[in-house]
Amino acid sequence: MKSSTSTRLIKSINKPITATIAVPGSKSITNRALICAALGLGESRIGNYSDGDDTSLLANGLNQLGILVRRDGPSLIVEGKGGRVYAPKFPIPVGNAGTTLRFLVTLAALADRGVVFEGSPRMAERPITDLLVALKSLGTDATFEDLFARYKVQGGSFRGGTAQLRADRSSQFLSSLLMIAPYAQEDVCIEIMGELCSTPYVAMTVAVMKHFGVEVLHKDYQYQVKAGQLYKPNIFEVEADASGASYFWGAAALTNGSITVQGTRLHSMQGDLRFLDVLKTMGCLIEESGEGITVAGPGQLRAIDIDMNDMPDMVPTLAILALFAKGTTHILNVSHLQHKESDRLEALQEELRKTGGSITRSNDGLEINGSTMHDAQLNTREDHRLAMSFALLGLKVSGISIEKPECVSKSFPNFWKEFDKLYERTN
């Protein structure tokens, strides 16, 4: 007997939405802070942390590596070991959490012996070879068995030196190497070969490292970290998640409403906050107050042409908005989206065409025309970003249901609770 697939029918709204929404702490910032705190010597406190599945997997991985991470109310307490890492007897599960795997693989180079990680079938399809090649150049042997989604790292061998790195499919490779670099036996120099995608995430990594006391030298395509620097235990407050906020700001844009996301600020280390500039270009009004950032939607969204290489996670949200914009929207330079939790370019084209949406995939992006759409059941591919963006479509199109809506727990476990607030008060 086949198991049934859970679905959620989204109720459409034909009035402007007014709401105030709470989002979790940024997953990206939380995971970087966890690694830096784990490498410090002593207790660090991380406030407003992400409570998603990916962060839970990372915290579990750190615990298995001998670094205690525990919850204390709204904070995570990390008992850093000063660079000491202990290999567990059993494989460490990483699911389909790309950040978790890529950060822990490099951390495992500091372990006292070999460490094994096991991922989901989709994780086996996601890129990691470029990171393993760079690790080899720095003295660490690491292998990948795609048949079993198993990754093996020989610990105790992080020599350092110079490595050339291809990071056009994921900037997380560079972030992973930079965070562990201070504990190499000698200085580390990373030379980027070709394009570096999602550069704001690297800037985020450097900023978090600096907060914990480690400096990165950067010039052009070269990153250097001096060996012997030590992370210092610290108190760190995670920013409200701009990625999670984008769905609700998008809801305001679609419905000509006004939605405030609590705790968000225009001054941020998150590159995804630049999505507000995208919304402004499409006709929205943006306002910051003591409570957070408010987006007010226009009567009619305008189509745009935009390079989204630095904001790839925002593409699904923009794709939905583009379906209701006047004209043709071109989303460019996001070929690395095919390597996310799903092939998001393929998924967006296939699923949105089910609704009558005019969307075409190009070599590196999408072309989307304003469309008249109808009901459909959409497959999320168990991708949290697709599920949350498809929910926006259901606000405007009657009869939209999405499969496996629970996948939002990867980054935003309370998404549906917050989404239901959109129905509580309309103008």
KEGU-350849 format. One line per field, with one value per atom (N, C-alpha, C): x, y, z. Coordinates in steps of 0.1 Angstrom, whole numbers, plus 5000, padded with zeros to 4 digits. Example, Ala and Ser with C-alpha at 12.3 -4.5 7.8 and 13.67 -1.06 7.14 Angstrom:
BEGIN
xx: 5132;5123;5132;5128;5137;5129
yy: 4943;4955;4967;4978;4989;5000
zz: 5078;5078;5078;5071;5071;5079
***
This chain:
BEGIN
xx: 5008;5000;5009;5006;5014;5010;5020;5017;5011;5001;4995;5004;5003;5011;5003;5008;5001;5000;4989;4987;4981;4982;4976;4970;4957;4949;4951;4955;4957;4945;4940;4928;4931;4925;4928;4921;4927;4922;4920;4909;4906;4906;4912;4914;4928;4932;4946;4948;4959;4963;4970;4966;4973;4977;4990;4994;5008;5011;5024;5029;5040;5045;5058;5060;5073;5080;5093;5101;5112;5118;5129;5142;5152;5165;5170;5180;5185;5192;5189;5195;5210;5212;5226;5235;5230;5239;5240;5229;5230;5241;5240;5250;5264;5267;5280;5285;5276;5279;5282;5274;5276;5290;5295;5309;5319;5318;5328;5328;5316;5315;5321;5319;5324;5339;5345;5360;5366;5358;5364;5366;5373;5375;5367;5356;5347;5333;5324;5310;5306;5299;5293;5277;5271;5256;5251;5243;5237;5222;5218;5204;5196;5183;5174;5178;5183;5188;5177;5181;5171;5167;5154;5150;5146;5151;5148;5156;5152;5158;5173;5177;5191;5200;5195;5203;5203;5192;5192;5202;5203;5212;5227;5229;5243;5246;5237;5239;5241;5234;5236;5249;5254;5267;5278;5277;5287;5287;5275;5275;5282;5280;5286;5301;5306;5320;5326;5319;5324;5323;5315;5313;5298;5296;5283;5275;5263;5254;5241;5235;5223;5214;5201;5192;5190;5189;5187;5177;5164;5153;5155;5156;5157;5171;5181;5195;5200;5211;5218;5231;5235;5248;5257;5269;5279;5292;5296;5308;5319;5326;5337;5349;5356;5367;5380;5381;5393;5400;5392;5397;5399;5396;5397;5383;5385;5373;5375;5365;5366;5357;5363;5355;5345;5333;5323;5325;5319;5319;5310;5299;5289;5288;5283;5281;5272;5275;5268;5257;5244;5234;5233;5232;5231;5219;5211;5199;5202;5194;5196;5200;5208;5212;5226;5226;5239;5249;5244;5253;5258;5250;5254;5265;5263;5274;5287;5286;5298;5306;5299;5306;5313;5305;5311;5322;5321;5332;5345;5346;5359;5362;5353;5355;5361;5356;5361;5376;5382;5396;5404;5398;5405;5403;5395;5392;5404;5403;5415;5416;5406;5406;5395;5392;5383;5368;5361;5347;5339;5327;5318;5305;5300;5287;5278;5265;5256;5244;5241;5231;5219;5209;5198;5201;5193;5195;5197;5189;5191;5204;5209;5222;5233;5232;5242;5243;5232;5232;5237;5239;5243;5259;5264;5279;5287;5298;5307;5322;5323;5336;5347;5342;5352;5357;5349;5354;5363;5361;5370;5383;5383;5396;5404;5398;5405;5410;5402;5407;5419;5419;5431;5444;5442;5453;5458;5450;5453;5457;5458;5464;5454;5441;5431;5425;5425;5419;5404;5396;5381;5376;5366;5360;5345;5339;5324;5319;5310;5304;5290;5287;5274;5263;5267;5257;5250;5258;5252;5251;5254;5254;5263;5275;5284;5297;5301;5312;5322;5335;5345;5356;5360;5370;5381;5393;5404;5409;5406;5409;5424;5427;5441;5451;5446;5455;5453;5449;5446;5459;5467;5480;5479;5471;5470;5478;5481;5488;5479;5481;5473;5465;5453;5443;5436;5434;5425;5411;5401;5388;5378;5370;5359;5347;5340;5329;5318;5316;5305;5292;5292;5280;5276;5285;5281;5292;5289;5298;5301;5293;5295;5308;5314;5327;5337;5337;5347;5344;5331;5328;5333;5331;5335;5350;5358;5373;5377;5371;5375;5373;5362;5359;5369;5373;5382;5397;5400;5414;5423;5418;5427;5433;5428;5433;5441;5444;5454;5468;5477;5491;5498;5494;5501;5490;5494;5484;5477;5465;5456;5454;5456;5453;5444;5432;5422;5421;5425;5424;5411;5402;5390;5392;5388;5389;5376;5375;5363;5354;5340;5331;5328;5326;5321;5307;5298;5284;5280;5269;5263;5273;5280;5291;5286;5274;5270;5271;5269;5271;5285;5295;5309;5311;5306;5307;5301;5290;5284;5293;5299;5309;5320;5326;5337;5333;5320;5315;5313;5308;5306;5319;5329;5342;5348;5347;5352;5346;5333;5326;5333;5337;5343;5358;5364;5378;5388;5383;5392;5391;5402;5402;5405;5399;5401;5407;5418;5423;5418;5413;5406;5410;5415;5419;5415;5406;5402;5397;5404;5399;5407;5413;5422;5417;5416;5412;5424;5428;5439;5435;5438;5436;5449;5453;5465;5463;5472;5471;5474;5469;5472;5462;5453;5442;5433;5427;5418;5404;5394;5380;5378;5371;5369;5354;5351;5337;5330;5318;5311;5296;5289;5275;5271;5262;5259;5244;5239;5224;5222;5214;5212;5201;5203;5193;5180;5169;5157;5159;5153;5156;5150;5159;5154;5148;5153;5148;5133;5131;5118;5108;5113;5105;5100;5108;5105;5091;5087;5074;5063;5064;5053;5054;5066;5067;5061;5063;5058;5043;5037;5022;5017;5024;5019;5019;5030;5032;5021;5017;5007;4993;4990;4976;4973;4984;4983;4980;4986;4984;4996;4997;5008;5012;5024;5028;5041;5042;5054;5060;5073;5080;5088;5084;5091;5106;5113;5127;5136;5131;5139;5144;5157;5163;5169;5170;5176;5191;5197;5211;5213;5219;5219;5231;5236;5247;5241;5228;5221;5219;5225;5224;5209;5202;5188;5179;5184;5176;5175;5184;5184;5172;5164;5152;5142;5144;5135;5137;5150;5152;5145;5144;5136;5122;5116;5102;5100;5109;5108;5107;5116;5117;5104;5097;5085;5073;5075;5065;5061;5067;5063;5069;5063;5068;5074;5086;5093;5095;5092;5094;5099;5109;5114;5109;5105;5101;5107;5104;5110;5105;5094;5089;5095;5099;5105;5103;5104;5103;5089;5082;5069;5070;5063;5062;5047;5045;5031;5031;5022;5021;5015;5018;5013;5000;4993;4981;4985;4996;5001;5016;5021;5035;5041;5053;5060;5070;5071;5081;5095;5105;5119;5128;5140;5151;5162;5166;5175;5184;5197;5207;5205;5201;5198;5209;5221;5232;5235;5234;5237;5225;5213;5201;5194;5201;5194;5182;5182;5170;5158;5159;5148;5141;5147;5142;5128;5125;5111;5101;5104;5095;5093;5103;5103;5095;5097;5090;5075;5070;5055;5051;5058;5054;5054;5064;5065;5052;5046;5034;5023;5023;5013;5017;5030;5035;5031;5031;5028;5041;5041;5052;5059;5072;5080;5092;5093;5104;5115;5128;5139;5148;5149;5157;5170;5181;5194;5205;5214;5226;5224;5215;5212;5212;5222;5223;5225;5231;5235;5222;5210;5198;5194;5200;5197;5204;5213;5220;5215;5203;5198;5190;5181;5174;5166;5163;5158;5164;5162;5166;5155;5157;5146;5142;5151;5148;5138;5141;5132;5119;5120;5107;5098;5104;5095;5089;5096;5090;5079;5082;5072;5060;5062;5050;5042;5048;5040;5033;5038;5031;5018;5017;5005;4994;4997;4987;4983;4990;4988;4998;5008;5018;5027;5030;5040;5054;5061;5075;5084;5095;5104;5118;5124;5138;5148;5158;5169;5181;5193;5205;5209;5206;5210;5199;5186;5176;5162;5153;5139;5134;5124;5117;5102;5096;5082;5074;5062;5052;5040;5035;5022;5012;5005;4996;4983;4973;4961;4961;4959;4962;4950;4951;4940;4945;4936;4939;4948;4956;4965;4970;4975;4982;4997;5005;5019;5028;5038;5048;5060;5062;5072;5086;5087;5100;5106;5098;5102;5113;5111;5120;5113;5118;5111;5109;5118;5116;5105;5104;5093;5079;5079;5066;5061;5071;5067;5063;5070;5067;5054;5051;5038;5027;5029;5018;5014;5023;5019;5010;5013;5005;4990;4989;4975;4967;4974;4967;4960;4964;4959;4951;4954;4947;4939;4927;4918;4921;4921;4923;4937;4947;4961;4963;4968;4972;4986;4994;5008;5010;5019;5022;5033;5033;5043;5046;5036;5038;5047;5049;5057;5072;5076;5090;5095;5086;5090;5098;5097;5105;5120;5124;5139;5145;5137;5142;5132;5119;5109;5098;5100;5089;5076;5075;5063;5057;5062;5057;5042;5036;5021;5013;5019;5012;5012;5024;5025;5016;5016;5009;4994;4989;4975;4971;4981;4978;4974;4977;4973;4958;4951;4937;4929;4937;4930;4924;4931;4927;4930;4920;4922;4915;4920;4914;4900
yy: 4988;5000;5013;5022;5034;5044;5050;5059;5072;5078;5090;5102;5112;5124;5135;5141;5152;5164;5171;5183;5194;5207;5218;5227;5229;5238;5252;5261;5275;5283;5290;5298;5311;5315;5327;5339;5351;5363;5374;5380;5390;5404;5406;5420;5422;5435;5437;5432;5426;5420;5430;5431;5439;5429;5428;5418;5422;5416;5417;5403;5400;5386;5385;5373;5370;5359;5361;5351;5346;5334;5330;5337;5334;5339;5333;5340;5335;5322;5312;5299;5301;5309;5311;5316;5326;5333;5323;5317;5307;5297;5290;5279;5284;5296;5301;5304;5310;5313;5300;5289;5276;5271;5272;5267;5275;5288;5297;5295;5294;5292;5278;5268;5255;5254;5263;5263;5272;5281;5288;5279;5285;5277;5283;5276;5281;5283;5289;5289;5302;5299;5310;5309;5320;5320;5326;5319;5323;5326;5338;5342;5343;5342;5342;5333;5321;5312;5306;5301;5294;5281;5278;5265;5255;5257;5248;5234;5225;5212;5212;5221;5222;5225;5235;5239;5228;5220;5209;5198;5196;5186;5191;5203;5208;5207;5211;5210;5195;5186;5172;5168;5172;5169;5173;5186;5191;5183;5179;5170;5157;5151;5139;5140;5152;5155;5159;5158;5161;5175;5184;5198;5199;5202;5202;5215;5213;5223;5220;5229;5227;5240;5237;5249;5254;5267;5274;5285;5281;5291;5296;5309;5315;5314;5308;5307;5293;5292;5280;5282;5273;5274;5264;5269;5261;5260;5248;5246;5244;5254;5253;5245;5238;5230;5235;5248;5254;5247;5240;5234;5219;5214;5199;5193;5183;5176;5161;5154;5139;5131;5122;5114;5105;5104;5095;5081;5071;5058;5055;5063;5061;5073;5070;5081;5092;5104;5116;5119;5119;5122;5137;5140;5154;5156;5146;5147;5154;5164;5172;5186;5187;5200;5204;5211;5214;5222;5232;5240;5231;5223;5214;5205;5198;5189;5196;5207;5213;5220;5225;5231;5220;5209;5198;5190;5189;5181;5188;5201;5208;5207;5209;5208;5194;5184;5170;5168;5177;5177;5178;5184;5186;5175;5165;5153;5145;5137;5128;5116;5113;5102;5104;5093;5095;5097;5105;5108;5105;5099;5096;5103;5109;5116;5108;5108;5102;5112;5113;5122;5115;5123;5118;5116;5108;5106;5119;5130;5142;5149;5147;5153;5147;5134;5128;5134;5141;5148;5162;5167;5181;5182;5193;5194;5194;5187;5188;5185;5180;5176;5187;5200;5211;5214;5212;5213;5203;5190;5179;5180;5186;5188;5199;5209;5220;5214;5206;5200;5192;5184;5176;5185;5196;5206;5211;5211;5216;5205;5193;5182;5172;5173;5164;5155;5142;5133;5132;5133;5132;5126;5116;5109;5110;5107;5107;5095;5088;5076;5080;5084;5088;5078;5065;5054;5054;5057;5057;5070;5081;5094;5095;5089;5088;5096;5103;5112;5108;5106;5101;5112;5116;5126;5120;5121;5116;5127;5127;5138;5139;5149;5151;5154;5160;5162;5175;5185;5198;5207;5205;5211;5226;5230;5244;5246;5259;5262;5269;5266;5273;5262;5266;5258;5266;5260;5266;5260;5269;5265;5270;5261;5265;5266;5278;5280;5287;5283;5288;5281;5270;5262;5264;5268;5270;5278;5289;5297;5291;5281;5274;5267;5263;5257;5266;5279;5289;5292;5294;5297;5286;5274;5263;5263;5265;5265;5277;5288;5300;5299;5293;5292;5283;5272;5263;5267;5275;5279;5283;5290;5294;5283;5271;5259;5250;5254;5247;5248;5240;5240;5252;5257;5269;5278;5290;5299;5293;5297;5292;5303;5300;5309;5302;5308;5302;5311;5305;5312;5308;5317;5314;5313;5301;5299;5301;5311;5314;5322;5321;5329;5324;5334;5330;5334;5325;5328;5332;5338;5342;5348;5358;5365;5371;5376;5381;5371;5358;5348;5347;5349;5349;5361;5372;5384;5382;5375;5371;5362;5353;5344;5352;5361;5369;5378;5383;5392;5384;5372;5363;5359;5356;5352;5364;5376;5388;5390;5387;5389;5380;5368;5358;5359;5370;5373;5369;5364;5360;5369;5373;5382;5374;5378;5373;5384;5381;5391;5387;5397;5395;5405;5401;5409;5402;5408;5403;5388;5378;5365;5356;5363;5356;5359;5348;5349;5343;5350;5345;5345;5335;5334;5330;5338;5335;5324;5314;5303;5308;5302;5306;5316;5321;5330;5321;5326;5318;5325;5317;5322;5324;5335;5338;5336;5329;5327;5341;5341;5354;5352;5363;5364;5369;5362;5366;5365;5376;5377;5376;5366;5363;5373;5378;5387;5379;5386;5380;5376;5365;5359;5367;5373;5381;5371;5359;5350;5346;5343;5339;5351;5363;5375;5378;5374;5377;5372;5361;5355;5364;5370;5378;5392;5397;5410;5407;5396;5392;5392;5387;5387;5401;5410;5424;5429;5426;5430;5425;5412;5406;5411;5414;5418;5433;5441;5455;5458;5450;5451;5458;5456;5462;5452;5447;5436;5440;5440;5443;5430;5428;5416;5421;5416;5421;5418;5427;5425;5427;5429;5431;5445;5447;5460;5462;5474;5477;5475;5478;5475;5461;5452;5438;5432;5421;5413;5403;5403;5393;5399;5393;5398;5397;5388;5386;5398;5407;5418;5428;5426;5434;5431;5420;5417;5429;5437;5449;5459;5459;5468;5463;5449;5443;5447;5446;5450;5464;5473;5487;5490;5483;5485;5480;5470;5465;5474;5484;5493;5494;5486;5486;5497;5501;5510;5503;5508;5502;5512;5507;5516;5508;5514;5508;5516;5508;5515;5507;5511;5504;5489;5486;5473;5464;5469;5461;5468;5461;5466;5463;5473;5471;5473;5464;5465;5468;5478;5481;5478;5471;5467;5477;5477;5487;5481;5489;5484;5474;5477;5468;5467;5454;5452;5454;5458;5460;5449;5444;5434;5441;5432;5437;5427;5432;5424;5425;5413;5414;5402;5405;5394;5391;5378;5374;5364;5365;5356;5357;5370;5372;5369;5366;5363;5351;5340;5328;5323;5324;5319;5327;5339;5348;5346;5338;5336;5330;5319;5314;5324;5333;5344;5353;5357;5367;5360;5347;5341;5342;5340;5341;5356;5366;5379;5383;5377;5380;5376;5365;5360;5370;5380;5390;5404;5405;5418;5421;5434;5438;5437;5429;5427;5414;5414;5402;5404;5395;5395;5385;5390;5381;5380;5368;5365;5358;5365;5361;5356;5348;5344;5336;5326;5318;5303;5299;5285;5276;5282;5273;5269;5275;5270;5256;5250;5236;5227;5232;5224;5226;5232;5234;5222;5223;5212;5204;5212;5206;5214;5209;5218;5228;5240;5249;5256;5257;5262;5253;5240;5230;5229;5229;5228;5240;5252;5264;5264;5260;5259;5249;5237;5226;5228;5233;5234;5246;5258;5270;5269;5261;5258;5250;5242;5235;5245;5257;5267;5276;5274;5282;5294;5294;5304;5303;5315;5316;5317;5306;5307;5297;5302;5295;5295;5283;5282;5285;5293;5296;5288;5291;5285;5288;5301;5305;5312;5311;5318;5315;5324;5323;5335;5333;5343;5341;5351;5350;5361;5358;5368;5368;5380;5381;5372;5364;5354;5353;5347;5343;5329;5326;5312;5306;5293;5285;5275;5268;5258;5247;5242;5231;5226;5213;5208;5208;5214;5216;5207;5202;5193;5202;5202;5210;5204;5191;5184;5183;5185;5186;5197;5208;5219;5230;5235;5244;5258;5262;5275;5274;5263;5261;5261;5254;5253;5267;5275;5288;5298;5297;5306;5301;5288;5284;5288;5289;5294;5308;5317;5330;5329;5320;5319;5316;5308;5304;5316;5327;5338;5345;5344;5351;5341;5329;5319;5309;5308;5299;5284;5275;5261;5256;5264;5259;5251;5239;5230;5226;5224;5220;5208;5199;5187;5188;5180;5179;5193;5200;5214;5214;5202;5202;5204;5204;5205;5219;5229;5242;5241;5230;5229;5229;5228;5229;5242;5253;5266;5274;5271;5279;5271;5264;5254;5261;5274;5280;5288;5285;5292;5292;5280;5279;5287;5287;5294;5309;5314;5328;5331;5322;5323;5325;5318;5319;5332;5340;5354;5363;5359;5367;5368;5358;5357;5364;5369;5374;5388;5396;5410;5415;5419;5424;5438;5446;5460;5460
zz: 5000;5000;5000;4991;4991;5002;5008;5019;5013;5020;5015;5017;5008;5009;5016;5026;5033;5023;5024;5016;5024;5020;5027;5016;5018;5009;5014;5005;5009;5006;5016;5014;5007;4996;4990;4997;4995;5001;4990;4990;4979;4985;4997;5003;5007;5008;5013;5027;5030;5043;5051;5064;5074;5085;5088;5098;5104;5116;5122;5124;5120;5119;5127;5133;5140;5132;5130;5123;5132;5130;5139;5136;5143;5140;5127;5121;5108;5110;5101;5101;5097;5087;5082;5093;5100;5110;5122;5126;5138;5135;5123;5121;5121;5116;5116;5130;5138;5152;5160;5157;5164;5161;5149;5146;5153;5152;5159;5174;5180;5194;5198;5189;5192;5192;5185;5184;5194;5201;5212;5224;5234;5246;5258;5261;5271;5266;5274;5272;5264;5253;5245;5246;5245;5245;5232;5224;5212;5214;5213;5215;5202;5203;5192;5180;5184;5174;5166;5154;5145;5152;5151;5157;5146;5134;5123;5124;5115;5115;5112;5103;5099;5111;5119;5131;5141;5142;5151;5147;5134;5129;5132;5130;5133;5148;5156;5171;5175;5169;5172;5167;5155;5150;5159;5164;5174;5186;5191;5203;5201;5189;5186;5185;5181;5180;5193;5204;5217;5222;5215;5218;5223;5236;5241;5237;5231;5227;5234;5242;5249;5248;5250;5250;5264;5265;5277;5275;5274;5271;5257;5255;5241;5236;5243;5239;5237;5229;5229;5236;5245;5252;5246;5242;5235;5244;5248;5255;5246;5242;5232;5237;5228;5233;5227;5222;5218;5206;5198;5186;5188;5199;5201;5197;5188;5183;5184;5188;5191;5182;5174;5165;5172;5168;5174;5168;5175;5170;5158;5158;5148;5138;5126;5116;5121;5117;5121;5110;5113;5103;5099;5086;5082;5073;5070;5062;5049;5046;5034;5037;5048;5053;5047;5036;5030;5039;5046;5055;5066;5071;5082;5078;5066;5062;5058;5051;5046;5057;5067;5079;5087;5089;5098;5091;5078;5071;5073;5072;5075;5090;5099;5113;5116;5110;5113;5109;5101;5099;5112;5122;5135;5144;5140;5149;5152;5163;5166;5158;5150;5140;5130;5122;5111;5116;5108;5111;5098;5100;5089;5091;5079;5079;5069;5072;5063;5060;5047;5043;5036;5032;5025;5010;5003;4989;4981;4984;4977;4980;4993;4997;4988;4984;4976;4962;4958;4945;4945;4957;4959;4959;4954;4952;4965;4965;4977;4972;4960;4955;4956;4952;4952;4966;4976;4990;4994;4990;4993;4986;4974;4967;4974;4979;4986;4999;5006;5019;5016;5005;5002;5000;4994;4993;5006;5016;5029;5039;5033;5041;5046;5043;5049;5038;5040;5031;5034;5024;5026;5013;5015;5004;5005;4993;4992;4984;4990;4984;4980;4968;4964;4965;4964;4964;4978;4988;5002;5008;5001;5006;5019;5018;5030;5027;5037;5036;5047;5043;5053;5053;5065;5067;5077;5073;5081;5090;5103;5112;5115;5122;5127;5116;5105;5093;5087;5094;5088;5088;5078;5078;5075;5066;5061;5048;5046;5033;5023;5011;5000;4993;4990;4982;4972;4961;4950;4952;4951;4954;4943;4938;4929;4938;4938;4946;4938;4926;4917;4920;4927;4929;4944;4953;4967;4974;4979;4987;5001;5004;5017;5018;5007;5007;5013;5008;5013;5027;5031;5045;5054;5050;5059;5061;5050;5052;5060;5058;5065;5080;5085;5099;5106;5100;5106;5105;5095;5092;5103;5113;5124;5131;5130;5138;5129;5117;5109;5115;5111;5116;5110;5099;5093;5087;5083;5077;5065;5063;5052;5042;5029;5019;5009;5006;4997;4985;4973;4960;4953;4950;4943;4928;4923;4908;4902;4892;4886;4894;4893;4899;4914;4923;4936;4937;4939;4940;4955;4956;4969;4978;4973;4981;4994;4996;5009;5020;5017;5027;5032;5023;5027;5036;5033;5041;5055;5055;5068;5076;5070;5077;5083;5075;5080;5092;5091;5102;5115;5114;5126;5132;5123;5128;5136;5130;5137;5151;5152;5165;5175;5171;5180;5181;5174;5176;5166;5154;5143;5131;5125;5114;5101;5090;5077;5068;5061;5051;5038;5031;5018;5008;4996;4985;4972;4964;4952;4954;4947;4948;4958;4968;4977;4991;4999;5013;5022;5032;5041;5055;5063;5077;5084;5093;5101;5111;5111;5120;5134;5144;5158;5164;5156;5161;5169;5180;5188;5189;5187;5189;5204;5207;5221;5225;5236;5240;5240;5237;5235;5237;5238;5238;5224;5217;5203;5201;5196;5193;5178;5174;5160;5155;5143;5137;5133;5132;5127;5113;5108;5096;5084;5076;5064;5054;5053;5043;5046;5059;5063;5062;5065;5064;5050;5040;5026;5022;5027;5023;5027;5039;5044;5037;5035;5027;5013;5008;4995;4995;5006;5008;5007;5014;5013;4999;4992;4978;4969;4971;4963;4965;4978;4981;4983;4980;4983;4997;5006;5020;5027;5040;5048;5059;5058;5068;5074;5087;5095;5100;5098;5104;5116;5127;5140;5140;5145;5148;5136;5124;5112;5112;5106;5106;5092;5087;5074;5075;5086;5088;5092;5084;5086;5079;5085;5078;5068;5066;5057;5043;5034;5020;5015;5020;5016;5019;5028;5031;5019;5010;4998;4989;4993;4986;4987;4998;4999;4988;4983;4971;4959;4958;4947;4948;4960;4962;4959;4963;4960;4945;4938;4923;4917;4923;4917;4921;4930;4933;4948;4956;4971;4978;4990;4999;5011;5015;5026;5038;5050;5061;5073;5080;5092;5105;5115;5128;5139;5151;5163;5163;5157;5157;5147;5136;5125;5112;5101;5087;5082;5076;5071;5056;5048;5034;5031;5022;5018;5002;4998;4984;4975;4962;4953;4947;4939;4933;4922;4915;4904;4905;4906;4906;4892;4892;4879;4877;4865;4861;4861;4864;4865;4858;4854;4850;4861;4867;4878;4879;4883;4886;4901;4903;4917;4922;4917;4921;4936;4941;4956;4965;4959;4967;4962;4960;4953;4961;4974;4982;4980;4975;4972;4959;4950;4937;4937;4945;4945;4949;4958;4962;4951;4945;4933;4922;4919;4908;4910;4922;4925;4922;4927;4925;4910;4903;4888;4881;4885;4879;4879;4889;4890;4886;4881;4877;4863;4859;4846;4837;4827;4819;4821;4816;4817;4826;4836;4845;4841;4841;4838;4851;4856;4867;4862;4865;4858;4868;4863;4870;4882;4881;4893;4890;4881;4877;4889;4900;4912;4920;4916;4922;4920;4909;4906;4916;4925;4935;4949;4951;4964;4969;4979;4984;4973;4963;4950;4939;4927;4915;4914;4920;4921;4908;4898;4885;4878;4878;4872;4879;4893;4901;4899;4898;4896;4883;4872;4859;4859;4863;4862;4871;4883;4892;4888;4885;4882;4869;4860;4847;4850;4861;4864;4867;4871;4874;4863;4851;4840;4839;4848;4848;4836;4831;4819;4825;4825;4831;4823;4819;4810;4817;4818;4823;4812;4815;4806;4811;4805;4810;4824;4828;4841;4849;4845;4852;4847;4849;4845;4838;4829;4823;4826;4832;4838;4833;4828;4823;4833;4835;4842;4836;4845;4840;4847;4840;4846;4850;4863;4868;4874;4876;4881;4892;4898;4909;4904;4914;4911;4924;4924;4935;4932;4940;4937;4946;4939;4946;4951;4964;4970;4969;4964;4964;4978;4988;5002;5004;4997;4997;5004;5016;5024;5017;5009;5002;4991;4985;4975;4982;4994;5001;5005;5011;5016;5004;4993;4982;4975;4974;4969;4977;4990;4999;4995;4990;4986;4974;4964;4953;4957;4967;4972;4977;4981;4986;4975;4962;4951;4942;4942;4933;4941;4939;4946;4943;4952;4950;4949;4954;4954;4966;4964;4976;4973;4984;4983;4991;4985;4991;5001;5012;5022;5028;5033;5038;5050;5057;5069;5067;5054;5051;5055;5058;5062;5075;5083;5095;5093;5081;5079;5083;5081;5085;5093;5093;5099;5104;5115;5120;5123;5127;5130;5118;5106;5094;5093;5094;5092;5103;5115;5126;5122;5117;5114;5101;5092;5079;5082;5092;5096;5101;5106;5110;5099;5087;5075;5073;5079;5078;5089;5099;5111;5109;5101;5099;5085;5078;5065;5064;5055;5053;5047
***
